[in-house]
């Protein structure tokens, strides 16, 4: 098969599967950001991200990476400052809105978190991204019925073959259903979901760190608690 024929078939496949192609691309962007953050947290390479921002000051992705580093280090104030810089560069960047929600949620500012997650959903509608955080914030804000609706939506995405068990676990955690959350995390790890890559350092999992099953899962993944 010739090169141009191969390219033509690939472009047709992308058009026919536009949503899945978009979700794959968004997942790669957020996944890369997560890996960069984990490396920076463990090796103290925040200065390298700051240097990257100096080299490319108009990249909202670099601001997102630095914001996530501060978030994982527990410095919400500086995380929010970097996110605001990223939002000025691209107010419709879904990753920025997602992490605004995450930081606000970690501060207990659940209504603000909900506003950010809902804003992200408007940018990337009809996708599972951000649903876990949104469902958690709904539950933590006492909006149980809305959290249950998000949980049902995530289950529908799961049935379609999407890797959303981490999001399902997040909503269960917000609803106070720890055993169900741990069930989903164990299955997510078995499926090699991207969502479990930050189990050790992610602020969203701090309420589970005293659970023996969670500690056992970290050991199984070679992430000592």
C-alpha positions in Angstrom: 0.0 0.0 0.0 1.4 3.4 -1.0 2.2 6.2 1.4 -0.6 8.5 0.3 -3.2 5.7 0.3 -2.2 5.0 3.9 -2.5 8.6 4.9 -5.9 8.8 3.2 -7.2 5.8 5.1 -5.8 7.3 8.4 -7.6 10.6 7.8 -10.9 8.9 7.0 -10.6 6.9 10.2 -9.9 10.1 12.2 -13.0 11.7 10.7 -15.2 8.7 11.4 -14.0 8.5 15.0 -13.6 12.2 15.7 -14.7 12.0 19.4 -12.4 9.1 20.2 -9.5 10.8 18.4 -10.1 14.0 20.3 -10.3 12.1 23.7 -7.1 10.3 22.9 -5.3 13.6 22.1 -6.6 15.2 25.2 -5.6 12.2 27.3 -2.1 12.4 25.9 -1.8 16.1 26.8 -3.1 15.6 30.3 -1.1 12.4 30.7 2.2 14.0 29.7 1.4 16.9 32.1 0.9 14.3 34.9 4.2 12.5 34.2 6.0 15.8 34.2 4.5 16.8 37.5 5.4 13.4 39.1 9.0 13.8 38.0 9.1 17.4 39.2 7.7 16.5 42.6 10.2 13.7 43.1 13.3 15.4 41.7 12.7 19.0 42.5 12.8 20.0 38.9 10.3 22.9 39.3 13.1 25.2 38.1 13.2 23.3 34.8 9.5 24.0 34.2 10.0 27.6 35.0 12.9 27.7 32.5 10.6 26.1 29.9 8.1 28.9 30.5 10.8 31.5 29.9 11.6 29.8 26.6 7.9 29.5 25.6 6.0 32.2 27.6 2.9 31.8 25.5 2.3 28.1 26.3 -0.7 27.5 28.6 0.5 23.9 28.8 3.7 25.0 30.6 1.7 27.1 33.0 -0.5 24.0 33.6 2.5 21.8 34.3 3.8 24.3 36.9 0.4 24.7 38.5 0.1 20.9 38.9 3.5 20.8 40.5 2.4 23.3 43.1 -0.9 21.5 43.5 0.8 18.2 44.2 3.1 19.9 46.7 0.1 21.3 48.5 0.6 24.9 47.6 -2.8 25.8 46.3 -2.2 29.6 46.3 0.7 29.3 43.8 -1.1 26.7 41.8 -4.1 29.0 41.3 -1.7 31.9 40.4 -0.2 29.8 37.6 -3.6 28.6 36.4 -4.8 32.2 36.1 -1.8 32.9 34.0 -2.6 29.9 31.8 -6.2 31.0 31.5 -5.1 34.5 30.3 -3.3 32.7 27.5 -6.1 30.4 26.6 -9.4 30.7 28.6 -10.9 27.7 26.7 -8.0 25.3 27.4 -9.8 22.4 29.0 -6.9 21.3 31.1 -6.7 24.6 32.8 -10.4 24.5 33.7 -10.0 20.9 35.0 -7.1 21.8 37.3 -8.9 24.9 38.6 -11.6 22.5 39.7 -9.2 20.1 41.2 -7.4 22.9 43.3 -10.6 24.4 44.5 -11.9 21.0 45.4 -8.8 20.3 47.4 -9.4 23.5 49.3 -13.0 22.6 50.1 -14.3 25.3 47.8 -16.7 22.9 46.1 -19.1 25.4 44.5 -16.2 27.1 42.8 -14.9 23.7 41.8 -18.3 22.8 40.3 -18.3 26.1 38.3 -14.9 25.2 36.8 -15.7 21.6 36.0 -19.0 22.7 34.4 -17.1 25.3 32.4 -14.7 22.6 31.2 -17.7 20.4 30.2 -18.9 23.2 27.9 -15.5 23.3 26.2 -15.4 19.5 25.7 -19.0 18.3 25.8 -20.0 14.7 25.3 -16.7 13.4 26.8 -16.0 11.7 30.2 -13.2 14.2 31.0 -13.8 16.0 34.3 -16.7 13.9 35.3 -15.0 12.3 38.2 -14.0 15.7 39.8 -17.4 17.1 39.1 -19.2 14.2 40.7 -16.9 14.4 43.7 -17.6 18.1 44.1 -21.3 17.6 43.8 -21.2 15.0 46.5 -19.0 17.0 48.8 -21.3 20.0 48.4 -24.3 18.0 49.5 -25.7 17.7 45.9 -26.1 13.9 46.1 -28.6 13.5 43.3 -26.4 15.3 40.9 -23.4 13.2 42.0 -25.5 10.0 41.4 -26.3 11.3 37.9 -22.6 11.8 37.1 -21.9 8.3 38.4 -24.5 6.9 36.1 -23.0 8.8 33.2 -19.6 7.5 34.0 -21.0 3.9 34.0 -22.3 4.5 30.5 -18.9 5.6 29.3 -17.4 2.5 31.0 -19.8 0.3 29.0 -18.6 2.0 25.8 -15.0 0.9 26.6 -13.6 4.1 28.0 -11.1 4.0 30.9 -13.1 5.9 33.6 -12.8 3.7 36.6 -10.6 6.3 38.3 -13.4 8.9 37.8 -15.9 6.4 39.2 -13.7 5.8 42.2 -13.5 9.6 42.8 -17.3 10.0 42.8 -17.7 7.0 45.2 -15.1 8.7 47.5 -17.1 11.9 47.5 -20.2 10.0 48.4 -18.4 8.4 51.3 -18.4 4.9 49.7 -14.8 4.0 50.3 -15.1 0.3 49.6 -16.6 0.9 46.2 -13.9 3.5 45.5 -11.2 1.0 46.4 -12.9 -1.7 44.2 -12.7 0.7 41.2 -9.1 1.7 41.9 -8.0 -1.9 42.1 -9.7 -2.6 38.8 -8.3 0.6 37.2 -4.8 -0.5 38.2 -5.4 -4.0 36.7 -6.5 -2.3 33.5 -3.4 0.0 33.5 -5.6 3.1 33.6 -3.8 6.5 33.4 -5.9 7.6 36.4 -3.9 5.6 38.9 -0.5 7.0 38.0 -0.8 9.6 40.8 -2.2 7.5 43.5 0.7 8.1 45.8 0.9 11.9 45.4 -2.5 13.0 44.2 -4.3 15.2 46.8 -7.7 13.7 45.8 -6.6 10.3 47.3 -5.5 11.6 50.7 -8.6 10.3 52.4 -7.8 6.8 51.4 -4.1 6.7 52.5 -5.0 5.2 55.9 -6.8 2.3 54.3 -4.9 -1.0 54.3 -6.3 -1.9 50.8 -5.0 1.4 49.4 -1.5 0.8 51.0 -1.6 -2.7 49.5 -2.5 -1.3 46.1 0.5 1.1 46.2 2.8 -1.8 47.1 1.4 -3.8 44.2 2.2 -0.9 41.9 5.7 -0.5 43.4 4.6 2.8 44.9 5.5 2.3 48.6 3.0 4.2 50.9 
